[in-house]
Amino acid sequence: MNELMAVRSLTTLPVVTLGGDVVAHVKDTVFDASATRITGFTLTGRTLLSGPVPQDLPWPAVHCLGHHAVMVRGREALIDVPLSVARRDALRGRLLGAQVVTDAGDTVGTVLDVLVEGGTSGRLVAFRLAAHRELVHGSRHRRHRVYVPRGEALSASGRTLVVPAHATAYVTDDLPGFTARAGARHDRGRGVLP
């Protein structure tokens, strides 16, 4: 299993060619409609202050996603896209702040971040939530931040995500523990959930 990365940490990563040239920086991460994987990135200029550029980076053109850079073979990996299309796609693919509801109708929290596999995968693995008290029992005054696996089925519509109710059985507030659990399930060939 590739190392897990938080989508918030991808913003401002440099896009670097295998020749060592920085050609842009990541502005937004775009997911497919069912929120299963990264489909690409909207970009900002070569310096962080240069603003949006009329180009996107589609996921198939990514050589490797790492903690410090998005690697591409060359500048030709960037595709020309009208800014209006890039902005619309970025908004449609945005998951941060979405309300999370189970398929049983229970609201369980709000998405704070999304975990994806790095390397060549780009697969969405889990959500970091600001959990409701019903999901994590404890002090009413303490805010709970937990990780919930994506699960086998999910729908994303507007600002709401629907996850399988059984996914809440795998909730943890410990990222290393979640990563180890996800890795063990992945190694057994079952993915993150049974």
Disulfide bonds with the S-S distance in Angstrom:
none
